[in-house]
Amino acid sequence: MAASRPAFKVSDRTEFGSRTTRRLRRDGLVPGVVYTGGQPARPFQADAHELSLFINEGHALFDLEIEGAGKVPVVVKEEQRHPVRGDLMHLDCQQVDLDQEIQADVAIELVGVEDAPGVKEGGILEHVTRDITIEALPEAIPDEGLTLDVSAMVIGDTIQLSSVEAPEGVKFMAESPEEVTIATLNPPKVVEDEPEVEEETEVIGEGDADAEGDSGDGDSGDSGDEGDSGSED
């Protein structure tokens, strides 16, 4: 079983500090640490490009070989990445006992989405929960995560974690699986047509024009009356 695990070789790291870390990264290296139960942590360094490619393959369990120290089975504990570029900047690994169950977060992938009758009818499939915490022996943790077939879903269907069968040797760690929604297929959104608003155009008819003309004459007459009144005085 152990022979089938992927392995990655790294070098021992003996220099520390922020200045040393920056120099390592400039030289194309990534610093890392292996944590072991009850023993001092082991720092290491590795080629940044090669390590990134290996980690991106998504191995749940692999052998880390520190030069001159042999291989140890590990899982990734934490990845530190550049906030903008996404480059791997530091890697923490945890040495594991192959006979001891551990907890790990695994991704949930939906398959058969385009074949679902509800999707064909225009429904919208929402992937609500994308990863789940499991407990299993290290070698039972699936590298590719979990796959869930949704090809039979119709509009209105909802899949809860309680209805998903865990792989052999794997336990879901959710306290209330019936309350964890994995996916739901909603009806298509109805787009209501906005009513067309006709632009009102003010049209002045002949009668209105005459009325406006009369109003103007009346004003002139009033001015004339005021002028006459002034003459009398």
N, CA, C and O of each residue as an XYZ file, in Angstrom:
932
protein
N       0.834     -1.198      0.000
C       0.000      0.000      0.000
C       0.868      1.246      0.000
O       0.617      2.179     -0.762
N       1.927      1.268      0.884
C       2.756      2.454      0.973
C       3.496      2.722     -0.314
O       3.760      3.877     -0.649
N       3.846      1.644     -1.063
C       4.613      1.818     -2.292
C       3.823      2.565     -3.349
O       4.409      3.169     -4.248
N       2.464      2.534     -3.253
C       1.633      3.184     -4.262
C       1.421      4.669     -3.986
O       0.868      5.386     -4.820
N       1.859      5.129     -2.820
C       1.659      6.542     -2.501
C       2.628      7.405     -3.296
O       3.779      7.018     -3.495
N       2.181      8.555     -3.747
C       3.112      9.488     -4.401
C       4.118     10.006     -3.390
O       3.836     10.055     -2.193
N       5.283     10.390     -3.867
C       6.334     10.876     -2.976
C       6.939     12.147     -3.547
O       6.967     12.359     -4.759
N       7.421     12.984     -2.640
C       8.070     14.220     -3.059
C       9.317     14.417     -2.211
O       9.269     14.305     -0.986
N      10.442     14.713     -2.876
C      11.714     14.857     -2.190
C      12.023     16.338     -1.957
O      11.880     17.163     -2.859
N      12.446     16.658     -0.742
C      12.792     18.033     -0.375
C      14.157     18.032      0.306
O      14.719     16.981      0.611
N      14.673     19.239      0.535
C      15.967     19.392      1.195
C      15.786     19.901      2.620
O      14.822     20.603      2.927
N      16.722     19.540      3.474
C      16.701     20.027      4.848
C      16.943     21.541      4.854
O      17.666     22.064      4.005
N      16.335     22.236      5.813
C      16.515     23.688      5.921
C      17.104     24.002      7.284
O      16.549     23.626      8.317
N      18.228     24.691      7.274
C      18.951     24.967      8.519
C      19.021     26.448      8.863
O      19.392     26.806      9.980
N      18.666     27.321      7.904
C      18.704     28.754      8.165
C      17.277     29.291      8.254
O      16.385     28.861      7.523
N      17.087     30.243      9.172
C      15.735     30.725      9.434
C      15.719     32.252      9.496
O      16.759     32.901      9.387
N      14.538     32.807      9.670
C      14.401     34.251      9.739
C      13.759     34.797      8.476
O      13.806     34.170      7.418
N      13.155     35.980      8.601
C      12.440     36.587      7.473
C      13.373     36.923      6.321
O      12.995     36.786      5.158
N      14.594     37.363      6.633
C      15.538     37.700      5.567
C      15.915     36.444      4.781
O      15.988     36.473      3.552
N      16.153     35.342      5.498
C      16.485     34.084      4.828
C      15.316     33.596      3.989
O      15.504     33.087      2.885
N      14.106     33.754      4.516
C      12.919     33.315      3.778
C      12.761     34.094      2.482
O      12.444     33.507      1.447
N      12.974     35.398      2.520
C      12.879     36.203      1.303
C      13.942     35.790      0.286
O      13.690     35.756     -0.918
N      15.143     35.474      0.799
C      16.199     35.054     -0.117
C      15.856     33.716     -0.775
O      16.114     33.521     -1.962
N      15.277     32.802     -0.005
C      14.871     31.511     -0.563
C      13.862     31.700     -1.690
O      13.966     31.071     -2.743
N      12.889     32.569     -1.456
C      11.858     32.784     -2.467
C      12.433     33.446     -3.713
O      12.019     33.137     -4.830
N      13.385     34.353     -3.524
C      14.042     34.960     -4.690
C      14.809     33.917     -5.488
O      14.947     34.033     -6.706
N      15.307     32.900     -4.796
C      16.061     31.838     -5.461
C      15.158     30.745     -6.020
O      15.645     29.723     -6.504
N      13.834     30.956     -5.954
C      12.906     29.969     -6.513
C      12.633     28.796     -5.603
O      12.304     27.710     -6.082
N      12.760     28.985     -4.295
C      12.524     27.919     -3.329
C      11.360     28.284     -2.414
O      11.070     29.459     -2.193
N      10.702     27.254     -1.889
C       9.598     27.445     -0.957
C       9.974     26.808      0.377
O      10.345     25.634      0.406
N       9.890     27.549      1.484
C      10.137     26.943      2.794
C       8.919     26.174      3.282
O       7.787     26.472      2.903
N       9.168     25.185      4.124
C       8.070     24.401      4.670
C       8.451     23.776      5.987
O       9.605     23.842      6.412
N       7.461     23.160      6.638
C       7.674     22.515      7.930
C       6.851     21.241      7.990
O       5.712     21.207      7.524
N       7.438     20.178      8.572
C       6.706     18.949      8.857
C       6.504     18.867     10.366
O       7.474     18.850     11.123
N       5.251     18.816     10.802
C       4.938     18.684     12.215
C       4.707     17.211     12.547
O       4.025     16.497     11.812
N       5.276     16.776     13.648
C       5.131     15.384     14.066
C       4.667     15.363     15.511
O       5.023     16.238     16.300
N       3.879     14.368     15.849
C       3.360     14.287     17.204
C       4.438     13.988     18.228
O       5.080     12.939     18.185
N       4.632     14.926     19.152
C       5.567     14.702     20.237
C       7.029     14.843     19.879
O       7.891     14.587     20.720
N       7.339     15.243     18.651
C       8.723     15.408     18.232
C       8.904     16.805     17.644
O       7.937     17.437     17.217
N      10.161     17.287     17.625
C      10.396     18.621     17.058
C       9.996     18.679     15.590
O      10.150     17.703     14.854
N       9.479     19.839     15.169
C       9.103     20.027     13.766
C      10.360     19.993     12.902
O      11.448     20.372     13.336
N      10.174     19.522     11.647
C      11.298     19.432     10.724
C      11.115     20.453      9.603
O      10.206     20.303      8.786
N      11.959     21.490      9.542
C      11.873     22.464      8.444
C      12.511     21.905      7.178
O      13.456     21.118      7.234
N      11.974     22.327      6.038
C      12.527     21.886      4.760
C      12.379     22.996      3.730
O      11.739     24.016      3.986
N      12.974     22.788      2.572
C      12.821     23.712      1.449
C      12.737     22.885      0.176
O      13.288     21.788      0.094
N      12.028     23.435     -0.827
C      11.822     22.692     -2.068
C      11.721     23.655     -3.233
O      11.441     24.839     -3.049
N      11.951     23.140     -4.437
C      11.809     23.933     -5.647
C      10.365     24.413     -5.761
O       9.437     23.605     -5.719
N      10.173     25.721     -5.905
C       8.830     26.301     -5.885
C       7.962     25.763     -7.017
O       6.802     25.417     -6.793
N       8.506     25.689     -8.226
C       7.714     25.251     -9.378
C       7.303     23.793     -9.239
O       6.139     23.447     -9.442
N       8.264     22.939     -8.891
C       7.972     21.511     -8.787
C       7.001     21.221     -7.645
O       6.100     20.393     -7.780
N       7.194     21.913     -6.516
C       6.300     21.689     -5.377
C       4.883     22.157     -5.684
O       3.917     21.491     -5.312
N       4.752     23.292     -6.356
C       3.418     23.800     -6.711
C       2.693     22.821     -7.622
O       1.509     22.547     -7.425
N       3.391     22.298     -8.610
C       2.773     21.326     -9.508
C       2.312     20.098     -8.741
O       1.223     19.579     -8.987
N       3.133     19.636     -7.818
C       2.796     18.433     -7.043
C       1.584     18.686     -6.149
O       0.657     17.876     -6.110
N       1.591     19.807     -5.433
C       0.485     20.105     -4.520
C      -0.814     20.319     -5.291
O      -1.884     19.927     -4.826
N      -0.724     20.938     -6.465
C      -1.927     21.203     -7.259
C      -2.561     19.935     -7.805
O      -3.698     19.961     -8.276
N      -1.838     18.828     -7.745
C      -2.418     17.548     -8.170
C      -3.433     17.040     -7.151
O      -4.210     16.130     -7.443
N      -3.426     17.628     -5.957
C      -4.464     17.327     -4.970
C      -4.276     16.041     -4.200
O      -5.267     15.400     -3.849
N      -3.055     15.637     -3.922
C      -2.834     14.406     -3.166
C      -3.279     14.582     -1.715
O      -2.803     15.480     -1.020
N      -4.189     13.724     -1.260
C      -4.629     13.799      0.123
C      -3.562     13.275      1.073
O      -3.419     13.773      2.190
N      -2.820     12.280      0.632
C      -1.768     11.662      1.440
C      -0.586     11.374      0.533
O      -0.747     10.835     -0.562
N       0.606     11.736      0.996
C       1.793     11.436      0.198
C       2.992     11.277      1.120
O       2.937     11.653      2.291
N       4.067     10.722      0.593
C       5.303     10.558      1.342
C       6.200     11.754      1.077
O       6.489     12.087     -0.073
N       6.634     12.391      2.147
C       7.589     13.481      2.030
C       8.959     12.941      2.434
O       9.134     12.410      3.531
N       9.911     13.083      1.544
C      11.255     12.574      1.797
C      12.212     13.745      1.988
O      12.605     14.411      1.030
N      12.578     13.981      3.247
C      13.572     15.008      3.540
C      14.951     14.382      3.336
O      15.266     13.332      3.896
N      15.734     15.030      2.551
C      17.034     14.496      2.166
C      17.827     14.019      3.396
O      18.094     14.781      4.326
N      18.188     12.742      3.362
C      18.976     12.159      4.439
C      18.175     11.702      5.630
O      18.754     11.275      6.629
N      16.837     11.777      5.558
C      16.018     11.405      6.722
C      14.951     10.372      6.404
O      14.179     10.001      7.288
N      14.887      9.904      5.178
C      13.883      8.911      4.821
C      12.518      9.512      4.559
O      12.341     10.729      4.627
N      11.547      8.652      4.258
C      10.198      9.097      3.910
C       9.272      9.019      5.109
O       9.376      8.124      5.948
N       8.349      9.996      5.166
C       7.304      9.965      6.196
C       5.969     10.274      5.519
O       5.911     11.148      4.654
N       4.889      9.570      5.898
C       3.570      9.871      5.325
C       3.024     11.166      5.918
O       3.025     11.345      7.136
N       2.559     12.065      5.056
C       2.079     13.360      5.524
C       0.801     13.746      4.791
O       0.483     13.218      3.726
N       0.080     14.685      5.397
C      -1.030     15.376      4.733
C      -0.718     16.862      4.810
O       0.029     17.308      5.681
N      -1.292     17.613      3.899
C      -1.091     19.066      3.914
C      -1.911     19.661      5.050
O      -3.120     19.448      5.144
N      -1.229     20.412      5.909
C      -1.901     21.070      7.024
C      -2.339     22.475      6.656
O      -3.455     22.886      6.976
N      -1.461     23.216      5.981
C      -1.797     24.583      5.586
C      -0.919     25.020      4.418
O       0.275     24.724      4.376
N      -1.525     25.723      3.479
C      -0.801     26.337      2.373
C      -0.885     27.848      2.516
O      -1.967     28.398      2.721
N       0.240     28.509      2.411
C       0.257     29.972      2.397
C       0.583     30.413      0.978
O       1.612     30.028      0.422
N      -0.298     31.225      0.392
C      -0.140     31.652     -0.995
C      -0.134     33.173     -1.085
O      -0.678     33.868     -0.227
N       0.489     33.663     -2.133
C       0.532     35.103     -2.369
C      -0.890     35.609     -2.600
O      -1.623     35.015     -3.392
N      -1.299     36.685     -1.935
C      -2.692     37.135     -2.036
C      -3.107     37.584     -3.430
O      -4.299     37.590     -3.736
N      -2.166     37.957     -4.275
C      -2.508     38.425     -5.622
C      -2.171     37.372     -6.681
O      -3.028     36.990     -7.478
N      -0.940     36.914     -6.685
C      -0.507     35.970     -7.724
C      -0.948     34.535     -7.450
O      -1.080     33.736     -8.377
N      -1.176     34.211     -6.178
C      -1.568     32.851     -5.838
C      -0.402     31.886     -5.758
O      -0.616     30.679     -5.644
N       0.833     32.384     -5.814
C       2.006     31.518     -5.743
C       2.111     30.896     -4.354
O       1.802     31.530     -3.345
N       2.557     29.636     -4.327
C       2.783     28.958     -3.053
C       3.994     29.580     -2.364
O       5.079     29.643     -2.943
N       3.805     30.043     -1.121
C       4.876     30.737     -0.406
C       5.371     29.963      0.808
O       6.505     30.172      1.239
N       4.558     29.079      1.369
C       4.967     28.281      2.527
C       4.037     27.081      2.626
O       2.847     27.176      2.324
N       4.589     25.953      3.052
C       3.793     24.731      3.150
C       4.012     24.076      4.507
O       5.144     23.794      4.901
N       2.910     23.838      5.218
C       2.951     23.105      6.478
C       2.373     21.715      6.245
O       1.280     21.573      5.696
N       3.108     20.693      6.664
C       2.649     19.319      6.541
C       2.539     18.683      7.922
O       3.220     19.093      8.863
N       1.679     17.684      8.031
C       1.497     16.965      9.284
C       1.805     15.492      9.059
O       1.163     14.834      8.240
N       2.782     14.982      9.782
C       3.060     13.550      9.702
C       1.914     12.792     10.358
O       1.403     13.205     11.398
N       1.511     11.678      9.745
C       0.352     10.939     10.249
C       0.728      9.497     10.541
O       1.688      8.953      9.996
N      -0.059      8.904     11.415
C       0.025      7.474     11.712
C      -0.996      6.788     10.807
O      -2.190      7.076     10.885
N      -0.534      5.897      9.966
C      -1.430      5.260      9.001
C      -2.510      4.418      9.671
O      -3.505      4.073      9.033
N      -2.334      4.088     10.919
C      -3.319      3.282     11.645
C      -4.223      4.131     12.527
O      -5.018      3.600     13.302
N      -4.103      5.443     12.411
C      -4.897      6.349     13.240
C      -5.776      7.229     12.354
O      -5.278      7.873     11.431
N      -7.075      7.260     12.630
C      -7.983      8.090     11.840
C      -7.681      9.573     12.053
O      -7.325     10.001     13.152
N      -7.830     10.334     10.991
C      -7.635     11.783     11.057
C      -8.815     12.465     10.375
O      -9.580     11.834      9.647
N      -8.945     13.744     10.619
C      -9.982     14.533      9.953
C      -9.358     15.353      8.833
O      -8.230     15.832      8.946
N     -10.108     15.503      7.758
C      -9.623     16.265      6.602
C     -10.816     16.865      5.864
O     -11.918     16.317      5.890
N     -10.579     17.992      5.210
C     -11.607     18.613      4.369
C     -11.428     18.132      2.934
O     -10.330     18.202      2.381
N     -12.503     17.647      2.340
C     -12.443     17.169      0.963
C     -13.488     17.905      0.130
O     -14.541     18.298      0.632
N     -13.180     18.081     -1.133
C     -14.091     18.788     -2.040
C     -15.218     17.867     -2.496
O     -15.057     16.648     -2.566
N     -16.360     18.474     -2.804
C     -17.508     17.751     -3.353
C     -17.710     18.211     -4.791
O     -17.909     19.400     -5.044
N     -17.659     17.280     -5.723
C     -17.838     17.593     -7.140
C     -19.174     17.033     -7.619
O     -19.505     15.878     -7.351
N     -19.933     17.857     -8.325
C     -21.203     17.420     -8.891
C     -20.989     16.924    -10.309
O     -20.351     17.596    -11.119
N     -21.524     15.744    -10.609
C     -21.416     15.186    -11.961
C     -22.823     14.940    -12.506
O     -23.766     14.698    -11.753
N     -22.938     15.008    -13.837
C     -24.235     14.782    -14.475
C     -25.153     15.979    -14.448
O     -26.368     15.840    -14.590
N     -24.586     17.152    -14.266
C     -25.412     18.370    -14.157
C     -26.213     18.600    -15.432
O     -27.416     18.853    -15.373
N     -25.556     18.513    -16.579
C     -26.229     18.808    -17.852
C     -27.290     17.768    -18.205
O     -28.166     18.035    -19.027
N     -27.220     16.578    -17.589
C     -28.201     15.524    -17.881
C     -29.426     15.604    -16.988
O     -30.414     14.914    -17.239
N     -29.384     16.424    -15.961
C     -30.513     16.523    -15.040
C     -31.746     17.051    -15.758
O     -31.663     18.081    -16.428
N     -32.891     16.377    -15.641
C     -34.113     16.842    -16.311
C     -34.469     18.283    -15.954
O     -34.901     19.051    -16.813
N     -34.288     18.645    -14.690
C     -34.623     20.002    -14.279
C     -33.757     21.048    -14.946
O     -34.228     22.145    -15.249
N     -32.491     20.720    -15.180
C     -31.601     21.653    -15.866
C     -32.009     21.789    -17.326
O     -31.990     22.887    -17.882
N     -32.376     20.676    -17.943
C     -32.818     20.719    -19.341
C     -34.074     21.565    -19.505
O     -34.311     22.140    -20.568
N     -34.874     21.637    -18.450
C     -36.103     22.436    -18.505
C     -35.856     23.903    -18.172
O     -36.792     24.701    -18.108
N     -34.598     24.248    -17.960
C     -34.282     25.642    -17.672
C     -34.065     25.950    -16.211
O     -33.839     27.105    -15.849
N     -34.129     24.922    -15.346
C     -33.912     25.144    -13.927
C     -32.468     25.508    -13.626
O     -31.571     25.277    -14.436
N     -32.262     26.076    -12.459
C     -30.928     26.536    -12.048
C     -30.444     25.653    -10.914
O     -31.051     25.628     -9.843
N     -29.341     24.919    -11.140
C     -28.783     24.043    -10.121
C     -27.760     24.824     -9.301
O     -26.780     25.332     -9.846
N     -27.984     24.917     -8.013
C     -27.091     25.648     -7.124
C     -26.272     24.672     -6.290
O     -26.819     23.830     -5.578
N     -24.957     24.798     -6.388
C     -24.031     23.959     -5.602
C     -23.782     24.688     -4.286
O     -22.965     25.608     -4.232
N     -24.471     24.286     -3.238
C     -24.471     25.032     -1.983
C     -23.224     24.721     -1.151
O     -22.486     25.636     -0.783
N     -22.983     23.447     -0.853
C     -21.840     23.034     -0.039
C     -20.799     22.396     -0.950
O     -21.067     21.390     -1.607
N     -19.613     22.990     -0.982
C     -18.576     22.547     -1.919
C     -17.488     21.701     -1.267
O     -16.700     21.082     -1.982
N     -17.416     21.651      0.052
C     -16.471     20.766      0.719
C     -17.032     20.349      2.066
O     -17.891     21.027      2.630
N     -16.544     19.239      2.573
C     -17.065     18.669      3.806
C     -15.913     18.069      4.600
O     -14.941     17.572      4.030
N     -16.035     18.122      5.914
C     -15.026     17.515      6.783
C     -15.353     16.036      6.977
O     -16.483     15.670      7.298
N     -14.336     15.197      6.774
C     -14.520     13.759      6.941
C     -13.522     13.241      7.969
O     -12.569     13.932      8.330
N     -13.751     12.028      8.431
C     -12.803     11.345      9.304
C     -12.557      9.966      8.720
O     -13.493      9.238      8.392
N     -11.287      9.620      8.596
C     -10.938      8.335      7.996
C      -9.472      8.027      8.261
O      -8.720      8.909      8.676
N      -9.063      6.797      8.028
C      -7.649      6.483      8.029
C      -6.991      7.252      6.892
O      -7.616      7.461      5.852
N      -5.757      7.673      7.066
C      -5.113      8.490      6.030
C      -5.194      7.901      4.627
O      -5.400      8.631      3.657
N      -5.036      6.605      4.516
C      -5.045      5.987      3.191
C      -6.447      5.837      2.611
O      -6.592      5.472      1.444
N      -7.489      6.114      3.410
C      -8.858      6.029      2.916
C      -9.391      7.371      2.453
O     -10.492      7.443      1.907
N      -8.620      8.448      2.664
C      -9.063      9.773      2.238
C      -8.959      9.859      0.720
O      -7.874      9.659      0.174
N     -10.058     10.150      0.021
C     -10.013     10.180     -1.449
C      -9.235     11.371     -1.982
O      -9.503     12.514     -1.609
N      -8.264     11.099     -2.861
C      -7.466     12.173     -3.459
C      -8.329     13.138     -4.258
O      -8.133     14.352     -4.206
N      -9.287     12.584     -4.998
C     -10.093     13.410     -5.899
C     -11.293     14.031     -5.200
O     -12.107     14.693     -5.844
N     -11.415     13.829     -3.894
C     -12.575     14.329     -3.195
C     -13.775     13.410     -3.407
O     -13.613     12.247     -3.775
N     -14.960     13.924     -3.178
C     -16.193     13.151     -3.319
C     -16.941     13.596     -4.561
O     -16.971     14.785     -4.880
N     -17.542     12.649     -5.261
C     -18.361     12.966     -6.431
C     -19.816     12.621     -6.129
O     -20.110     11.595     -5.516
N     -20.707     13.484     -6.564
C     -22.141     13.289     -6.323
C     -22.875     13.389     -7.647
O     -22.798     14.405     -8.337
N     -23.589     12.324     -7.997
C     -24.327     12.275     -9.259
C     -25.668     12.991     -9.096
O     -26.497     12.592     -8.278
N     -25.876     14.057     -9.883
C     -27.118     14.831     -9.793
C     -27.930     14.722    -11.085
O     -28.809     15.545    -11.339
N     -27.639     13.713    -11.894
C     -28.269     13.598    -13.212
C     -29.766     13.287    -13.146
O     -30.452     13.384    -14.164
N     -30.288     12.917    -11.972
C     -31.711     12.600    -11.857
C     -32.517     13.723    -11.221
O     -33.720     13.572    -11.007
N     -31.885     14.828    -10.920
C     -32.585     15.902    -10.217
C     -33.598     16.598    -11.121
O     -33.332     16.859    -12.294
N     -34.764     16.891    -10.551
C     -35.790     17.659    -11.247
C     -35.982     18.965    -10.480
O     -35.484     19.128     -9.366
N     -36.708     19.884    -11.091
C     -36.940     21.179    -10.452
C     -37.641     20.994     -9.106
O     -38.659     20.310     -9.004
N     -37.076     21.614     -8.094
C     -37.616     21.495     -6.746
C     -36.863     20.508     -5.873
O     -37.079     20.470     -4.661
N     -35.978     19.703     -6.467
C     -35.213     18.724     -5.696
C     -34.124     19.400     -4.863
O     -33.551     20.412     -5.266
N     -33.857     18.829     -3.713
C     -32.765     19.266     -2.842
C     -32.051     18.033     -2.310
O     -32.702     17.085     -1.870
N     -30.737     18.031     -2.342
C     -29.954     16.911     -1.825
C     -29.281     17.342     -0.534
O     -28.488     18.283     -0.526
N     -29.594     16.660      0.549
C     -28.969     16.903      1.842
C     -27.838     15.896      2.058
O     -27.817     14.830      1.442
N     -26.913     16.242      2.927
C     -25.796     15.346      3.225
C     -26.286     14.026      3.787
O     -25.644     12.994      3.590
N     -27.415     14.041      4.485
C     -27.957     12.824      5.092
C     -28.329     11.775      4.051
O     -28.409     10.591      4.375
N     -28.558     12.190      2.803
C     -28.930     11.238      1.751
C     -27.739     10.796      0.909
O     -27.898     10.027     -0.039
N     -26.538     11.282      1.255
C     -25.331     10.929      0.511
C     -24.624      9.784      1.222
O     -24.399      9.835      2.432
N     -24.280      8.760      0.465
C     -23.585      7.602      1.044
C     -22.079      7.877      1.088
O     -21.460      8.162      0.062
N     -21.512      7.790      2.265
C     -20.075      8.022      2.425
C     -19.293      6.839      1.872
O     -19.753      5.702      1.971
N     -18.115      7.080      1.289
C     -17.270      5.983      0.822
C     -16.899      5.053      1.978
O     -16.976      5.434      3.146
N     -16.506      3.864      1.643
C     -16.141      2.887      2.671
C     -14.986      3.422      3.529
O     -13.980      3.907      3.011
N     -15.154      3.322      4.824
C     -14.115      3.764      5.738
C     -14.110      5.251      6.007
O     -13.204      5.750      6.673
N     -15.103      5.974      5.506
C     -15.151      7.429      5.655
C     -16.408      7.816      6.432
O     -17.487      7.276      6.191
N     -16.260      8.753      7.364
C     -17.396      9.274      8.128
C     -17.512     10.780      7.909
O     -16.516     11.503      7.948
N     -18.743     11.241      7.677
C     -18.991     12.672      7.611
C     -19.059     13.228      9.036
O     -19.664     12.622      9.920
N     -18.428     14.395      9.246
C     -18.330     14.939     10.587
C     -19.371     16.015     10.895
O     -19.283     16.660     11.940
N     -20.329     16.221     10.041
C     -21.376     17.217     10.297
C     -22.260     16.760     11.454
O     -22.642     15.592     11.521
N     -22.586     17.683     12.371
C     -23.425     17.337     13.510
C     -24.849     16.996     13.082
O     -25.470     16.092     13.640
N     -25.359     17.720     12.096
C     -26.732     17.481     11.623
C     -26.711     17.341     10.107
O     -26.971     18.314      9.399
N     -26.407     16.143      9.591
C     -26.319     15.949      8.131
C     -27.597     16.339      7.394
O     -27.548     16.758      6.238
N     -28.744     16.201      8.065
C     -30.010     16.536      7.408
C     -30.162     18.041      7.207
O     -31.042     18.477      6.465
N     -29.313     18.842      7.860
C     -29.390     20.289      7.709
C     -28.321     20.841      6.765
O     -28.262     22.047      6.525
N     -27.489     19.965      6.237
C     -26.431     20.389      5.322
C     -26.909     20.162      3.886
O     -27.041     19.022      3.441
N     -27.163     21.239      3.182
C     -27.638     21.157      1.797
C     -26.440     21.113      0.856
O     -25.581     21.995      0.883
N     -26.394     20.087      0.034
C     -25.312     19.947     -0.946
C     -25.680     20.664     -2.248
O     -24.882     21.429     -2.788
N     -26.877     20.413     -2.739
C     -27.299     21.022     -4.004
C     -28.814     21.159     -4.027
O     -29.532     20.381     -3.399
N     -29.284     22.150     -4.753
C     -30.712     22.349     -4.924
C     -30.974     22.795     -6.358
O     -30.165     23.508     -6.953
N     -32.110     22.370     -6.907
C     -32.449     22.723     -8.287
C     -33.673     23.628     -8.258
O     -34.790     23.189     -7.984
N     -33.433     24.889     -8.545
C     -34.484     25.901     -8.444
C     -35.173     26.121     -9.787
O     -34.585     25.861    -10.836
N     -36.426     26.602     -9.758
C     -37.130     26.916    -11.009
C     -36.403     28.022    -11.762
O     -35.662     28.800    -11.162
N     -36.610     28.093    -13.067
C     -35.976     29.177    -13.832
C     -36.498     30.528    -13.381
O     -37.657     30.660    -12.986
N     -35.644     31.515    -13.443
C     -36.052     32.856    -13.060
C     -36.993     33.424    -14.101
O     -36.733     33.340    -15.301
N     -38.083     34.000    -13.636
C     -39.052     34.613    -14.528
C     -38.733     36.095    -14.641
O     -38.740     36.828    -13.652
N     -38.456     36.518    -15.860
C     -38.142     37.923    -16.102
C     -39.395     38.612    -16.613
O     -39.860     38.332    -17.718
N     -39.940     39.512    -15.808
C     -41.153     40.226    -16.191
C     -40.808     41.366    -17.135
O     -39.890     42.149    -16.894
N     -41.577     41.433    -18.222
C     -41.374     42.525    -19.173
C     -41.852     43.833    -18.563
O     -42.971     43.931    -18.061
N     -41.005     44.809    -18.614
C     -41.400     46.110    -18.098
C     -42.369     46.769    -19.070
O     -42.134     46.752    -20.278
N     -43.464     47.355    -18.560
C     -44.439     47.998    -19.443
C     -43.813     49.162    -20.190
O     -43.040     49.946    -19.639
N     -44.178     49.248    -21.472
C     -43.637     50.331    -22.274
C     -44.316     51.650    -21.886
O     -45.543     51.728    -21.822
N     -43.535     52.650    -21.638
C     -44.050     53.962    -21.259
C     -44.032     54.859    -22.490
O     -42.976     55.170    -23.040
N     -45.244     55.271    -22.914
C     -45.326     56.139    -24.081
C     -44.940     57.558    -23.697
O     -45.398     58.092    -22.687
N     -44.101     58.149    -24.510
C     -43.694     59.523    -24.245
C     -44.846     60.462    -24.595
O     -45.406     60.401    -25.689
N     -45.185     61.327    -23.646
C     -46.258     62.281    -23.869
C     -45.702     63.510    -24.589
O     -44.726     64.122    -24.155
N     -46.341     63.842    -25.679
C     -45.923     65.018    -26.449
C     -47.021     66.067    -26.362
O     -48.169     65.796    -26.714
N     -46.678     67.260    -25.895
C     -47.677     68.319    -25.750
C     -47.956     68.944    -27.112
O     -47.067     69.493    -27.762
N     -49.205     68.844    -27.518
C     -49.606     69.383    -28.812
C     -50.517     70.582    -28.567
O     -51.549     70.467    -27.905
N     -50.141     71.678    -29.082
C     -50.938     72.889    -28.906
C     -51.852     73.054    -30.120
O     -51.391     73.203    -31.252
N     -53.152     73.022    -29.854
C     -54.108     73.179    -30.947
C     -54.359     74.644    -31.265
O     -53.851     75.551    -30.605
N     -55.155     74.836    -32.294
C     -55.440     76.210    -32.691
C     -56.185     76.953    -31.594
O     -55.938     78.133    -31.342
N     -57.120     76.231    -30.933
C     -57.884     76.873    -29.863
C     -56.987     77.320    -28.723
O     -57.159     78.404    -28.166
N     -55.996     76.443    -28.372
C     -55.078     76.809    -27.301
C     -54.227     78.004    -27.695
O     -53.946     78.887    -26.885
N     -53.816     78.010    -28.988
C     -52.990     79.125    -29.448
C     -53.760     80.428    -29.373
O     -53.213     81.454    -28.968
N     -55.069     80.394    -29.773
C     -55.884     81.598    -29.695
C     -56.023     82.066    -28.260
O     -55.968     83.258    -27.958
N     -56.214     81.047    -27.353
C     -56.383     81.413    -25.950
C     -55.143     82.091    -25.419
O     -55.218     83.057    -24.660
N     -53.966     81.555    -25.840
C     -52.733     82.182    -25.382
C     -52.588     83.586    -25.960
O     -52.090     84.500    -25.303
N     -53.038     83.732    -27.215
C     -52.967     85.063    -27.835
C     -53.859     86.042    -27.118
O     -53.486     87.194    -26.895
N     -55.097     85.558    -26.741
C     -56.001     86.433    -26.028
C     -55.415     86.842    -24.687
O     -55.537     87.985    -24.246
N     -54.771     85.861    -24.052
C     -54.172     86.169    -22.758
C     -53.116     87.241    -22.887
O     -52.969     88.104    -22.021
N     -52.381     87.172    -23.987
C     -51.339     88.187    -24.205
C     -51.943     89.550    -24.436
O     -51.435     90.555    -23.940
N     -53.064     89.590    -25.216
C     -53.694     90.887    -25.482
C     -54.228     91.498    -24.189
O     -54.136     92.704    -23.960
N     -54.785     90.629    -23.358
C     -55.347     91.139    -22.109
C     -54.284     91.789    -21.261
O     -54.514     92.820    -20.629
N     -53.105     91.171    -21.253
C     -52.020     91.743    -20.462
C     -51.632     93.111    -21.000
O     -51.344     94.034    -20.238
N     -51.629     93.233    -22.359
C     -51.255     94.515    -22.955
C     -52.270     95.581    -22.588
O     -51.942     96.738    -22.323
N     -53.547     95.127    -22.586
C     -54.595     96.090    -22.260
C     -54.440     96.605    -20.846
O     -54.623     97.791    -20.572
N     -54.090     95.668    -19.931
C     -53.918     96.102    -18.543
C     -52.812     97.121    -18.438
O     -52.906     98.077    -17.668
N     -51.756     96.919    -19.218
C     -50.637     97.872    -19.160
C     -51.070     99.229    -19.671
O     -50.687    100.277    -19.150
N     -51.903     99.166    -20.734
C     -52.384    100.421    -21.275
C     -53.241    101.189    -20.300
O     -53.181    102.415    -20.211
N     -54.094    100.382    -19.519
C     -54.954    101.042    -18.557
C     -54.121    101.732    -17.498
O     -54.422    102.846    -17.070
N     -53.045    101.031    -17.077
C     -52.186    101.635    -16.055
C     -51.539    102.912    -16.581
O     -51.329    103.877    -15.846
N     -51.223    102.887    -17.905
C     -50.610    104.076    -18.467
C     -51.607    105.241    -18.507
O     -51.255    106.388    -18.233
N     -52.896    104.909    -18.867
C     -53.911    105.957    -18.886
C     -54.089    106.565    -17.499
O     -54.212    107.777    -17.324
N     -54.097    105.663    -16.528
C     -54.295    106.150    -15.140
C     -53.181    107.121    -14.772
O     -53.388    108.102    -14.058
N     -51.989    106.812    -15.287
C     -50.871    107.692    -14.968
C     -51.030    109.026    -15.636
O     -50.601    110.037    -15.080
N     -51.642    109.078    -16.836
C     -51.816    110.337    -17.565
C     -52.798    111.225    -16.850
O     -52.630    112.443    -16.780
N     -53.879    110.567    -16.293
C     -54.907    111.359    -15.623
C     -54.322    112.064    -14.402
O     -54.683    113.196    -14.079
N     -53.404    111.358    -13.732
C     -52.806    111.988    -12.570
C     -51.931    113.154    -13.027
O     -51.324    113.832    -12.198
